[in-house]
């Protein structure tokens, strides 16, 4: 009887240790996402200004907003690691609202700038860097999505799986940047860069709206 109890105790201890490692992995992925977006944001906005590519600049600005979102994700993972059954707290709701406002401001800026660029037939100097950055982003973000989903599934954690789904939005935006940058390099048509910017604005609007929806509830769904 005592031997059986010892086996159960060892099994429970092993399960707790494994769960702790998985939460640490989830936390590490969230922190990496923050630093990656910071680096991507600086590079993309700088090169976007240098090359006069509004799509690349907008992509970089979105990366900075993702940093704010990422801070909320880190806080969320620490919370559910300590209190698995707890709901979204005040810090996370505030981070979501700030992120939502930032996305909506970005949408306005991108819409006005892209319409102006189409009106004056503005052409970027080059969009080569947009192609390079978008390809790197697609690869990195797809790997992050797969890893986050794997960890979330093992922990049976809806919040971590939802974060992985939200990371897919970054993949979609990277694909838009890749397509618009590639078409411009092949065709030289100026408004292609602005059309790509409008595509980014669409996803930024969706992200902003979902941030406010999440801030007002305890649901983790969205970002489809």
C-alpha positions in Angstrom: 0.0 0.0 0.0 2.8 2.4 1.0 4.7 1.5 -2.2 1.6 2.4 -4.3 1.3 5.7 -2.5 4.9 6.5 -3.1 4.4 5.8 -6.8 1.4 8.1 -7.0 3.4 10.8 -5.1 6.3 10.5 -7.5 3.9 10.7 -10.5 2.3 13.8 -9.1 5.7 15.4 -8.4 6.9 14.5 -11.9 3.7 16.0 -13.4 4.2 19.3 -11.5 7.8 19.5 -12.6 6.9 18.9 -16.2 4.1 21.5 -15.9 6.6 24.0 -14.5 9.0 23.4 -17.3 6.3 23.9 -19.9 5.2 27.2 -18.3 8.9 28.3 -18.3 9.0 27.5 -22.0 5.8 29.5 -22.6 7.3 32.4 -20.7 10.6 32.2 -22.6 8.7 32.2 -25.9 6.7 35.2 -24.9 9.8 37.1 -23.8 11.6 36.2 -27.1 8.5 37.5 -29.0 8.9 40.8 -27.3 12.6 41.2 -28.1 12.1 40.0 -31.6 9.4 42.6 -32.2 11.6 45.3 -30.7 14.5 44.5 -33.1 12.1 44.1 -36.0 10.4 47.3 -35.2 13.6 49.4 -35.1 14.9 47.9 -38.3 11.7 48.0 -40.3 10.8 51.6 -39.3 14.3 52.8 -40.0 14.5 51.1 -43.4 11.0 52.1 -44.2 11.9 55.8 -43.7 15.2 55.4 -45.6 13.5 53.6 -48.6 10.3 55.7 -48.4 8.3 52.5 -48.1 5.1 53.2 -46.1 4.3 49.5 -46.0 7.6 48.6 -44.4 7.4 51.5 -42.0 3.8 50.6 -41.0 4.9 47.0 -40.5 7.6 48.2 -38.1 5.2 50.4 -36.2 2.9 47.4 -35.8 5.9 45.5 -34.3 6.3 48.1 -31.6 2.6 47.8 -30.7 3.0 44.0 -30.5 5.7 44.7 -27.8 3.0 46.3 -25.6 0.7 43.3 -26.2 3.6 40.9 -25.4 4.2 42.5 -22.0 0.5 41.7 -21.2 1.1 38.1 -22.4 4.1 37.7 -20.1 2.1 38.9 -17.2 -0.7 36.5 -18.1 1.6 33.5 -18.2 3.1 34.3 -14.8 -0.5 34.7 -13.4 -1.9 31.4 -14.8 1.3 29.6 -13.7 0.6 30.8 -10.1 -3.2 30.7 -10.2 -4.4 28.4 -13.0 -8.1 29.1 -12.4 -7.8 32.9 -12.2 -9.3 35.4 -14.6 -7.7 38.2 -16.5 -6.6 40.9 -14.1 -6.5 44.7 -14.1 -3.0 44.9 -15.5 -3.8 42.7 -18.5 -7.0 44.6 -19.2 -5.2 47.9 -19.1 -2.4 46.5 -21.4 -5.1 45.3 -23.8 -6.8 48.7 -23.9 -3.5 50.6 -24.5 -2.7 48.1 -27.2 -6.1 48.6 -28.8 -5.8 52.4 -28.8 -2.3 52.1 -30.3 -3.6 49.9 -33.1 -6.5 52.3 -33.9 -4.1 55.2 -34.0 -1.9 53.2 -36.3 -4.9 52.5 -38.6 -5.7 56.2 -38.9 -2.1 57.1 -39.7 -1.7 54.3 -42.3 -5.0 55.1 -44.0 -4.3 58.9 -44.3 -0.7 58.3 -45.4 -1.6 55.6 -48.0 -4.4 57.7 -49.5 -2.0 60.6 -49.8 0.7 58.5 -51.4 -1.8 57.2 -53.9 -2.9 60.7 -54.6 0.6 62.1 -55.3 1.7 58.8 -57.0 4.5 58.3 -54.5 7.0 55.6 -55.2 9.4 53.9 -52.7 13.1 54.0 -53.5 13.2 50.2 -53.1 11.2 47.5 -51.4 14.0 44.9 -51.3 14.3 45.2 -47.5 10.6 44.7 -47.2 11.0 41.4 -49.0 13.9 40.3 -46.8 12.3 41.3 -43.5 8.9 39.8 -44.3 10.5 36.4 -45.3 12.5 36.3 -42.0 9.3 37.3 -40.1 7.2 34.6 -41.7 9.7 31.9 -40.8 10.2 33.1 -37.2 6.6 33.6 -36.5 5.5 30.3 -37.9 8.0 28.5 -35.7 6.7 30.5 -32.7 3.1 29.6 -33.5 3.9 25.9 -33.8 5.9 25.9 -30.5 3.4 28.0 -28.6 0.5 25.7 -29.7 2.5 22.6 -28.7 3.2 24.0 -25.2 -0.4 25.2 -24.9 -1.8 21.8 -25.9 0.4 20.0 -23.4 -0.7 22.4 -20.6 -4.3 22.3 -21.9 -4.1 26.1 -21.6 -6.6 28.1 -23.7 -4.8 31.4 -23.0 -1.5 30.1 -24.4 -3.2 28.6 -27.5 -5.0 31.8 -28.0 -1.7 33.7 -27.9 -0.4 31.3 -30.6 -3.4 32.1 -32.8 -2.8 35.8 -32.3 0.8 35.4 -33.4 -0.6 34.1 -36.8 -1.8 37.6 -37.5 1.8 38.7 -37.6 2.3 36.0 -40.3 -0.6 37.3 -42.4 0.8 40.9 -42.1 4.2 39.6 -43.1 2.7 37.9 -46.2 1.0 41.2 -47.2 4.3 43.0 -46.9 6.1 40.3 -48.9 3.5 40.4 -51.7 3.3 44.2 -52.0 7.1 44.6 -51.8 7.6 41.8 -54.3 5.0 43.2 -56.8 6.5 46.7 -56.5 10.0 45.4 -57.3 8.7 43.6 -60.3 6.3 46.2 -61.7 7.5 49.6 -60.3 3.9 50.6 -59.8 3.9 53.1 -56.9 0.5 52.6 -55.5 1.2 48.9 -54.8 3.1 49.9 -51.7 0.1 51.9 -50.5 -2.2 49.0 -51.2 -0.1 46.8 -49.1 -0.3 49.5 -46.4 -4.1 49.4 -46.5 -3.9 45.6 -46.0 -1.8 46.1 -42.9 -4.3 48.7 -41.7 -7.1 46.1 -42.0 -5.4 43.6 -39.8 -4.3 46.4 -37.4 -8.0 47.4 -37.1 -9.0 43.7 -36.4 -6.3 43.4 -33.7 -7.4 46.7 -32.1 -11.0 45.6 -32.0 -10.1 42.2 -30.5 -8.0 43.9 -27.8 -11.0 45.9 -26.6 -13.3 42.8 -26.8 -10.9 40.8 -24.7 -10.4 43.7 -22.2 -14.2 43.6 -21.6 -14.4 39.9 -21.0 -12.6 36.8 -19.7 -12.7 35.1 -23.1 -9.4 34.2 -24.8 -10.8 33.4 -28.2 -10.2 35.6 -31.3 -7.3 36.4 -33.6 -8.6 33.9 -36.1 
